[in-house]
Amino acid sequence: MLNLTFVNQYIANLPSDNLTENYPRQVEHAAYSVATPIKVAKPQLIAFNEDVANMLDFSFDDYTPAELAEVLTGNNLTESMQPYAMCYGGHQFGNWAGQLGDGRAINLGDVLTENYGHKTIQLKGAGPTPYSRTADGLAVLRSSIREFLCSEAMYHLNVPTTRALSLCLTGDKVRRDMFYDGNAKYELGAVVCRVSSSFTRFGSMQLAANRGDGALLQAQAQYCIKADFAHLLVNSDNQEQEFSAEVYANWFEEICQRTCKLVVDWMRIGFVHGVLNTDNMSILGETIDFGPYGWVDDFDPNWTPNTTDAQGKRYRFGAQAQVCRWNLCQLANAIYPLIKDAKPLQKCIDDFTDNYQQQWAEMMTEKLGFEQYIESSDQAIFTQLENLLASVETDMTLFYRKLASFNVTVESAAESQIPAKAQAATNDKLAHFHDCYYQPEQLTAEYQNNLNLWLTSYSDRLLSQNKSDIEGFDNNARIKKMNAVNPKYVLRNYLAQQAIDKAEQGDFSEIHTLQKILQHPYDEQPEFEQYAQKRPEWARNKAGCSMLSCSS
């Protein structure tokens, strides 16, 4: 039994569902319902995160894997745990869906850590709750592997995210229709234990507001601010202040700022969430709910990893900022009764657009190794680069790493003026970026010319930073700077699928290998070079290696 004391501040401060029976229903005037994990047949710990355990102030070495598995699947609850499922609503694909809630997530409670404040520990796939509707509340191994690996990959990529403590098999089988085509089958059941300061969603405020439940809306907002935005309750004189319209407005402003930073980080690393419904938006600005996500392989702003989104492409890579802005508008509508003034809320929404454009430009400045953003020259360079990447199938992750190692010299910037040298240089440049291209036959003379022109502009721009000593341009410093923000290793869908295929046969070694690699995504790690290669052709249309369904 884990030697952790749960303080359960969430349920101590928010109204509970009056009913304790666990059956699907509409839950009114409550932030949560009591929900107990089901007993599983044969829990088995297959992956563990010692970094998260240390954050929670306990050590893996103090327990046997069997003991941990019993707790981390919900079989063995400690006395201080008070499990519950949260009640919230949301917009799904732009339409109001009403009550949703934790249909297969059960919070064990929160613990007060020594260095990281309150952390909520949650089991995903631990059984039905009053919010499960017609579902079973369980999860299968394939989706659980993807969540466990991706949440930790995001953390080490320096992207705000929920964390993952463990991944366990349950010993039970779960029936799922992976492709929603009528061919359901039984799969291995699993539970992921995930951790965050808060699992509160935009939809937590939306449901109360939609129902006209002002008391619950106020209670949820005030608890959220006190628990996770307490600095907003301290004025400039360092005195505590009461809740006011200004405090609520400042709270919304910070949510907008955190969300903006989150999307910019997703764009930096080429991540596509895939299902940005408002119930999948964290109030903390963290990446949450890793369903049909993906990393763009060949750069395509219109790509979505979600089969459900294949036609509308609402959640495509290039639209994520636009969608998050729309979601923030829905949150603004929800909390308007607390402020009763649309102007500060509208200002935050307007500022989000400006802030995103500015932060995106600053992010691109870092990705390209520039010392500072110069709007007059750099916007054109950014636009031309994205057009270049999209014009042929170009691996985004590999291209930026190759760009860092592209040797910028005075000659490389000027050689385009001499025809013979220009052709030789073009050939060298194509060779340098060769590994980035999925379809070499697309590399027409026109493309080669555009690549050459862009690289010349890029070189000129870099050298202009060092006018006083062009000969002293430091490529090594640029490489180090660029490689610090452009990852070499990301959780490509085909890598995750290979780990899933092995795990379903009882071999968990690939999960552990990926877990190790993804802890250092910006490092060279030459011993793992094969994991940095572009998606192989066999994976282009293979199930689980390109697009994914919401089935889990």
KACOR-V568379 format. One record per helix or strand. SS is the DSSP state (h for helix, s for strand). FROM is the first residue (numbers start at 0). TO is the last residue. If there is no record, write none. Layout:
# KACOR-V568379
SS/FROM/TO ; SS/FROM/TO
This chain:
# KACOR-V568379
s/5/5 ; h/8/12 ; s/15/15 ; s/31/33 ; s/43/47 ; h/49/54 ; h/59/61 ; h/64/71 ; s/83/85 ; s/88/91 ; s/94/98 ; s/104/112 ; s/116/123 ; s/125/125 ; s/137/139 ; h/140/155 ; s/160/160 ; s/162/175 ; s/184/195 ; s/200/200 ; h/201/209 ; h/213/227 ; h/229/232 ; s/233/233 ; s/239/239 ; h/244/268 ; s/270/271 ; h/277/279 ; s/281/281 ; s/286/286 ; s/293/294 ; s/297/297 ; s/305/305 ; h/306/308 ; h/316/338 ; h/341/366 ; h/374/390 ; s/393/394 ; h/395/404 ; h/409/416 ; h/418/431 ; h/433/435 ; s/436/436 ; h/439/441 ; h/444/463 ; h/466/471 ; h/474/482 ; h/492/502 ; h/508/519 ; h/525/531 ; h/536/538 ; s/547/547
